[in-house]
Amino acid sequence: MPPAKKRARSYDSAKTRAAVLAQFRHVREAVTALTPEQLDGPTRLGEWTVRDLAAHLTMVLASLTRRLAEPEPEKRELALVDWPLATATAAGSIDEDTRAIDAGDLPALYAETLARYEEAIGAVSDERLVPTRFGAMRLGDFLVTRTVELVVHTDDLNAATGADVPYDRQALAACTRLLADALAQKAPGGAVEVRIPPYAVVQCVEGPRHTRGTPPNVVETDPLTWLRLATGRTEWAAELDAAHVGASGERADLKALLPLMG
């Protein structure tokens, strides 16, 4: 018998909207303080420089601003939990779009991006459908994906520059939960319990379902290690060796399921 279909997780709209703005403002403050030498430095994202990464971060909001100006799609085509797995197909077009951005004046670019976003989103309902690269989504769902983009790339920025850009708590929570739910979507089941305190617990992987007491197969890690694993910034074996991941039980090996996003 196939596993029972899980009920979709809900997100508080006001908190998500506030989290998107808070994390973008954290990034804006950090980027505008970088020196030209830092902006020319490398990142862990292939050939992207820090300036390329900074430009891409404006796309997180600018893309939504543009899509809200387009006609509303007739029907929803993509559920929130399916978004992380769908992103693997878009690396080439994302790179092309990023390189097309004029990032010569980053402070002006960030100010303009933020102003246009705040004007566009206004009182638009979460139920409004917006077109995306992967199919039409609810605005409320697409805003949750913005927390993933912002948090993951904030981590990239910190890794590249040695900065200490803060993570908005609500943004980090939403990012962690969506990526955890994507794992459960990719490998449905109840044999393994994945714990990412204090934000998420999910069960996944086919096999005997745990019902009470201590689960026989448990994976536990912290939110930042989890997002790095889920997005391919680091590898399962390396984080196990560094004791950033705890895994107990014969089924508690997620190596073959990661990363979840390209």
Buried (B, 14 or more C-beta within 10 A) or exposed (E): EEBEEBEEBEBEBEBBBBBBBBBBEBBBEBBBEBEEEBBEBEBBBEEBBBBBBBBBBBBBBBBBBBBBEEEEBEEBBBBBBBBBBBBEEBEEEBBEBBEEBEBEEBEEBBEEBBEBBEEBBEEEEBEBBBBBBBBBBBBBBBBBBBBBBBBBBBBBBBBBBEBEBBBBBBBBBBBBBBBBBBBBBBBBBBBBBBBBEEBBBBBBBBBEEBEEEEBBBBBBBBBBBBBBBBBBBBBBEEBBEEEBBEBEBEBBBBEEBBBBBB
